[in-house]
Amino acid sequence: MIHKIHIQHIKSVLLILFVIIFFSIFSYFYLYGEISNAETYIDYLYFSMMTSTTVAYGDMTPTTQRARLITTIYVFSFLYLLIYTNIVNVD
């Protein structure tokens, strides 16, 4: 029973992670030209991962208000995922 609960939580966390990354990549692609030095899906994935892990080398930055808003939503979504994961692990 406990093992199934943990598997279910892992599945839900992975699903949320996939949705967040999918949302960010395609949102940034929609905002083409509003992220400096980003032109391909790989660039947007790289920007998303660097933003979510707070590494942020500075080689790519949002250049418009819309891109900054999407990036802010993405960061808060990723923080929500981290908080959700910690709450689930406490139970």
N, C-alpha and C positions, 0 to 999 in steps of 0.2 A: 504493500500500500504506500509506504513512504517513498519507495523507489519510483513508483509511477507518478507521484506528486512532483518529485524533482525533475523527472523527464518532461512532464507537462510544463513546468516553469521554464525549463531550458528552451523548449519549443516556443513558448510565448515570447521569451526574451529575444530569441533569434528572429522571430517574425517581426517584432517591433524594430529590431536593428535593421533588418532588410528594408522595411518600409521607410525608415528614416533615411537610410543611404539612398534608396531609390528616389525618394522625394527630393533630396538635396541635389543629386546629379542632374535630374531632369529639370529642376527649378533653375539651376545654374545654366544649363544648356538653353533654356528658354530666355534667360537673361544674357544671351550671347553678346560678348563685347563689354559687359559690365563688370567682369572680373579681369583684372590685368593679367596678361600673359597666359590666359587659358583659352584653348581653342578646341580641344577634343574631350570626349567622355573621360578619358584617362586623366586629363588635366583636372576635370571637375571632381573625379573620384579622389585624386591626390589632394586637391584643395579641401574637400570634405573631411578626409582623414586627418590632415594637418590641423584643421580647425577643431575637430572633435577631440583630438588628443592634446590640444592647446600647445602644440609645438610651434606652429605658425612662424615659419622661417622669414616671411615677409616678401617672398618672391611672387606671390599672388595675393592681391587684395581686392575687396569689393570697391568699385569706383563710383557707384551711384547709391542713392537712398534706397531704391528697391532692392538692390543686391545686399546692402547692409541689413535691411529688414529680414530678408530670406536667411541670411547668415545668422542673425540673432535668433530667429525661430528655430533654425537647425541646432544651434548650440543649446538652447533651452530644451529642445526635444531630446538631445543626447543626455543632458543632465537628468531629465526625467527618467530615462532608461536606467541610468546609474542608480538613481534613488529607488526605482522600482526593483531593481535587482537586489539591492541591499535589504529592502523590506521583505522581499520574498525569501531571502536567505535567513532572515531572523526567525521566520515561522518555522 
